[in-house]
Amino acid sequence: MKVFKLLPIFALLLFSSCDEEKKETDDMDDMAEQADLRDPSEANKQWIAAWNRNNPQELDTLTSKDAVLYMQGQSMSADSIRSWYKNAAPMMKDLKTTPEVEYSGDEVAYEAGTYMHGIKNDSTNASYQGSYTFIWKKMNNDWKLQVMNITDKENDTTATN
């Protein structure tokens, strides 16, 4: 009879140990998912490389469907961004970025710094410079470019010769 009184306790222990195993499995799945998620700086490097290869399709895959581009203070919608990728990327060459501030959290990452590039078939080999900010958002277990802010460096008009 005493054995029957202990049976509910054994059943409770059995069920609770099964629940612990499920929690451990869920935690391991979450850790494996995070291990598969690349670092946002890698997505940023891929974006720069795609730009330098003049690959608008790859740029598009790295950009969220509702992204916003701020160019010289004017906003452009996602459709305008795709048009910009197709028209501007083939004209520019050797885009180089110098990150000055970087941050990466669980859902959002950003990079801000300066850029420099040339223009293809420019006989003067002029260098164009400015500042940029890229904000990345984690979507569907990958990083997508959500916001770009690009500003050209203005020439110093106060200098005297």
Secondary structure, 3 states (H helix, E strand, C coil): CHHHHHHHHHHHHHHHHHHHHHHHHHHHHHHHHHHHCCCHHHHHHHHHHHHHCCCHHHHHHCEEEEEEEEECCEEECHHHHHHHHHHHCCCEEEEEEEEEEEEECCCEEEEEEEEEEEECCCCCCCCEEEEEEEEEEEECCEEEEEEEEEEECCCCCCCCC
